[in-house]
Amino acid sequence: EDQVTQSPEALRLQEGESSSLNCSYTVSGLRGLFWYRQDPGKGPEFLFTLYSAGEEKEKERLKATLTKKESFLHITAPKPEDSATYLCAVQENYGGSQGNLIFGKGTKLSVKP
Amino acid sequence: EPEVTQTPSHQVTQMGQEVILRCVPISNHLYFYWYRQILGQKVEFLVSFYNNEISEKSEIFDDQFSVERPDGSNFTLKIRSTKLEDSAMYFCASTQKPRAQPQHFGDGTRLSIL
């Protein structure tokens, strides 16, 4: 069973059409939840870290929120340059952990002009 | 802005050969990681490295794999005898503090085993 599940797998939006991406997780103790953006042929690019339920972070058209079971990445009035795969990753909170990330499969976002 | 750099960007190797993938982490970072991403699948953790030793590894990281920090700047992943299923993107990442800072990733090495 996957510990990190992202939905939808793919999302097509028109420019300016706001939407949300979901990341649900089942780890027993959460140290942190991370959102990354990945462009084709590139490595994950860091966007946000969330540590506790109720926390929110914003950057330009993106806003990330966290509850005890899931996180949302809200995209407001997206532009074509927001097209990418968005990855969610969690760090478990256990002794001895050096912070390895557990990734979801990602949501591939396409924004049409 | 400082970044993690990886070389080569693409490596093609015959099955059974040894490969070494190289990474230069961000200079003031102390914790280093390797991940892999098989085409169409999720990014998977391989190994973490701190203070010149492995601190954690996944089930994927078997005896075929090894990591090394041969000098003050490079961090390498060696696969001793490659298999077809080792074909993947390999990402290096680094961070200053694993519990408080995000990991920053390089653009990866695409490893193709023939």
Interface residues (C-beta under 8 A of the other chain):
Chain A: R31 G32 F34 Y36 G41 K42 G43 P44 E45 F46 T49 L87 A89 Q91 G96 S97 Q98 G99 N100 L101 I102 F103 G104 K105 G106
Chain B: V4 Q6 Y31 Y33 Y35 Q41 K42 V43 E44 F45 S48 Y50 S55 E56 S58 F91 A93 T95 P98 R99 P102 Q103 H104 F105 G106 D107 G108
